[in-house]
Amino acid sequence: MKELIQQIALDAVGSAKPVRTLIGTVIQPPPALRVQIGDDLKRVYDAEFLIVAAHLAAREETVIMDGISRTITYSDQLKTGDTVMIAAQQGGQSFFILDKAVTYGA
């Protein structure tokens, strides 16, 4: 029984695809989005490899407030120079832009 549990655990770890978190910089804004990961100029990815969280895209949403339907327009999308947090699946070629990142201090 102990061996079976050990094998199941090893199989689970072996099949898992760990996610790496990275920092990137927007070098070209949407719609032709391009992001550089880290300081490596060779690691620049075009929009086809990037999945952007919806809250970072320009969009309209309809909400109901006090029984009245209203449309809210969000226009704050990624801009050149923005620092972004990225999740990358190990060995994958797709990168998920989670959010903008800010730092305080030196």
C-alpha positions as CSV (number, residue, x, y, z in Angstrom):
1,M,0.0,0.0,0.0
2,K,2.8,2.4,0.9
3,E,4.4,1.8,-2.5
4,L,1.1,2.5,-4.3
5,I,0.7,5.8,-2.5
6,Q,4.3,6.8,-3.3
7,Q,3.8,5.9,-7.0
8,I,0.5,8.0,-7.1
9,A,2.3,10.9,-5.6
10,L,5.2,10.7,-8.0
11,D,2.8,10.4,-11.0
12,A,0.9,13.5,-9.8
13,V,4.1,15.5,-9.4
14,G,5.4,14.3,-12.8
15,S,2.3,15.3,-14.6
16,A,1.9,18.7,-13.0
17,K,2.8,21.7,-15.1
18,P,4.2,24.3,-12.6
19,V,3.5,27.9,-13.3
20,R,6.3,30.5,-13.2
21,T,5.6,34.1,-12.4
22,L,7.5,36.7,-14.3
23,I,7.8,40.4,-14.7
24,G,7.6,42.0,-18.1
25,T,7.4,45.4,-19.8
26,V,4.9,46.5,-22.4
27,I,6.9,47.7,-25.4
28,Q,4.0,48.2,-27.7
29,P,0.3,48.7,-26.6
30,P,-2.7,46.8,-27.9
31,P,-4.0,45.9,-30.4
32,A,-0.5,44.9,-31.7
33,L,0.6,44.1,-28.1
34,R,4.3,43.3,-27.6
35,V,5.8,42.4,-24.2
36,Q,9.5,42.0,-23.2
37,I,10.0,39.5,-20.3
38,G,12.8,40.4,-17.9
39,D,15.8,42.3,-19.3
40,D,16.4,39.9,-22.2
41,L,15.9,41.7,-25.5
42,K,15.5,38.3,-27.1
43,R,12.4,37.5,-25.0
44,V,9.9,39.8,-26.7
45,Y,6.5,38.2,-27.4
46,D,3.8,39.3,-29.8
47,A,0.0,39.4,-29.1
48,E,-0.4,35.9,-30.5
49,F,1.5,34.5,-27.5
50,L,-0.1,36.7,-24.9
51,I,-3.4,36.3,-23.0
52,V,-4.5,39.5,-21.2
53,A,-6.8,39.6,-18.2
54,A,-10.1,41.3,-19.2
55,H,-9.7,44.1,-16.6
56,L,-6.6,45.3,-18.5
57,A,-8.4,45.7,-21.8
58,A,-10.6,48.6,-23.0
59,R,-14.2,47.5,-22.7
60,E,-17.8,48.4,-21.9
61,E,-19.9,46.7,-19.3
62,T,-23.6,47.2,-18.5
63,V,-24.5,47.4,-14.8
64,I,-27.8,48.0,-13.1
65,M,-27.8,50.7,-10.3
66,D,-31.0,51.6,-8.5
67,G,-32.9,49.7,-11.1
68,I,-31.4,51.7,-14.0
69,S,-29.2,50.0,-16.6
70,R,-26.1,52.0,-17.3
71,T,-23.0,51.4,-19.5
72,I,-19.6,51.9,-18.0
73,T,-16.6,52.4,-20.3
74,Y,-13.2,51.3,-19.1
75,S,-10.5,52.8,-21.3
76,D,-7.4,52.2,-19.2
77,Q,-5.6,49.5,-21.1
78,L,-1.9,48.6,-21.2
79,K,0.4,51.3,-22.3
80,T,4.1,51.4,-23.5
81,G,6.4,51.2,-20.4
82,D,3.8,49.5,-18.1
83,T,5.3,46.8,-15.9
84,V,3.2,43.7,-15.9
85,M,2.9,40.5,-13.8
86,I,3.0,37.4,-16.0
87,A,2.1,33.7,-15.4
88,A,3.8,31.2,-17.7
89,Q,3.2,27.5,-17.8
90,Q,6.5,25.5,-17.7
91,G,7.5,24.7,-21.2
92,G,4.6,26.6,-22.7
93,Q,4.6,29.3,-25.3
94,S,1.6,31.2,-23.9
95,F,1.9,33.9,-21.3
96,F,-1.0,35.2,-19.2
97,I,-0.8,38.9,-18.2
98,L,-2.3,39.0,-14.8
99,D,-2.1,42.6,-13.8
100,K,0.0,45.8,-13.9
101,A,2.8,45.9,-11.3
102,V,4.0,48.9,-9.4
103,T,6.9,49.4,-7.1
104,Y,7.4,52.0,-4.4
105,G,10.8,53.3,-3.3
106,A,14.2,52.6,-4.8
